[in-house]
Amino acid sequence: MNTAEIKSNLHRLVVETDDINILNKIETFFLQLKTKNIDWWDILSVHEKKTIEKGIKQLDNGEGIPHNIVREKVENLLTN
């Protein structure tokens, strides 16, 4: 995909949404990319950060599912 195609696709996606949250995130992300090296954490909403932190706490408490178990389940879903 060339630069013109990417710009066209981005323009189409922006024009097709009226979701202010999506537009705000896109604007923030784009501006940060243009001005500095960004840390993805910096562009997350407070809700997204809290959700990630909750997940980390659950993993720390042994409430997670091991990667190999998840892969087996996905593989079974995809092959059956």
Secondary structure, DSSP 8 states (H G I E B T S, - for coil): --HHHHHHHHHHHHHT---HHHHHHHHHHHHHHHHS---GGGGS-HHHHHHHHHHHHHHHTT-S--HHHHHHHHHHHHH-
